């Protein structure tokens, strides 16, 4: 992966980089195997996952990903759920521990 001007590199290995700028993080994955057989995936970090889930599940429940239809704790420690957009891009909503601002 090349240098990203203006972004802070938070993590980097041979296949994954996490970059940040202006309070926003992006996860960049480089995997020819998964690119050839899988659809793109985008992850969005939030401090309000329950609120976002309620909104999406109420307004557009048909977009909820069949394998991630509810907010659940993942083995890597984040609470997540996902949607599939109209082009089958997977959008994961993620909240890390210590960022519980929902009520």
C-alpha positions in Angstrom: 0.0 0.0 0.0 1.2 3.4 -0.8 1.6 6.4 1.5 -1.7 8.3 1.9 -1.0 12.0 2.2 -2.8 13.7 5.1 -3.8 10.4 6.7 -2.3 8.9 9.9 -1.5 5.2 9.6 -2.9 3.5 12.7 -2.2 -0.1 11.7 -0.5 -1.8 8.8 0.5 -5.3 7.7 0.8 -7.1 4.4 -3.0 -7.2 3.8 -4.6 -4.6 6.0 -4.1 -0.9 6.8 -6.2 1.3 9.1 -5.9 5.0 8.4 -7.4 8.0 10.0 -8.0 11.6 9.2 -10.2 14.3 10.9 -11.7 11.7 13.3 -12.7 9.3 10.6 -11.1 5.8 10.1 -10.9 3.7 7.0 -9.9 0.0 6.8 -8.1 -0.9 3.5 -7.8 -4.5 2.6 -5.5 -5.8 -0.1 -6.4 -9.4 -1.0 -6.5 -10.6 -4.6 -8.1 -13.8 -3.5 -11.1 -12.1 -1.8 -11.3 -9.4 -4.4 -11.8 -12.1 -7.1 -14.4 -14.0 -5.2 -16.1 -11.6 -2.8 -17.9 -8.3 -2.9 -16.4 -5.1 -1.5 -16.9 -4.3 2.1 -16.9 -1.0 3.9 -16.8 -0.6 7.7 -18.1 2.5 9.6 -17.2 3.1 13.2 -19.7 4.7 15.4 -20.4 5.5 19.1 -24.1 5.1 18.5 -24.6 1.6 17.0 -27.9 0.8 18.8 -29.5 4.0 17.5 -28.3 3.4 14.0 -29.5 -0.2 14.1 -32.9 0.9 15.3 -33.2 3.4 12.5 -32.1 1.0 9.8 -34.1 -2.0 11.0 -37.2 0.2 11.2 -36.9 2.1 7.9 -35.2 -0.4 5.6 -35.0 -3.9 7.3 -34.7 -5.6 3.9 -31.1 -4.2 3.7 -29.9 -6.0 6.8 -27.2 -8.5 5.9 -28.6 -12.1 6.2 -25.5 -13.1 8.3 -25.4 -10.0 10.5 -29.1 -9.0 11.0 -28.6 -8.0 14.6 -26.0 -6.1 16.7 -23.7 -8.8 18.1 -20.4 -8.9 19.9 -17.7 -10.3 17.6 -14.6 -12.3 18.6 -12.4 -9.3 18.0 -14.3 -7.3 20.6 -16.4 -5.0 18.6 -20.3 -4.9 18.5 -21.4 -5.0 14.8 -24.2 -5.4 12.4 -24.2 -5.1 8.6 -26.3 -4.2 5.6 -26.1 -5.0 1.9 -26.6 -2.0 -0.3 -28.4 -2.2 -3.6 -25.2 -3.3 -5.4 -24.4 -6.0 -2.8 -21.7 -4.0 -1.1 -21.5 -5.0 2.5 -21.5 -2.1 4.9 -20.5 -3.0 8.5 -21.4 -0.7 11.4 -19.0 -1.2 14.3 -18.7 0.1 17.8 -15.7 -0.6 20.0 -15.8 -1.2 23.8 -15.6 2.0 25.8 -17.7 4.0 23.3 -21.1 3.3 24.7 -23.1 6.6 24.3 -26.5 5.0 23.4 -29.1 4.8 26.0 
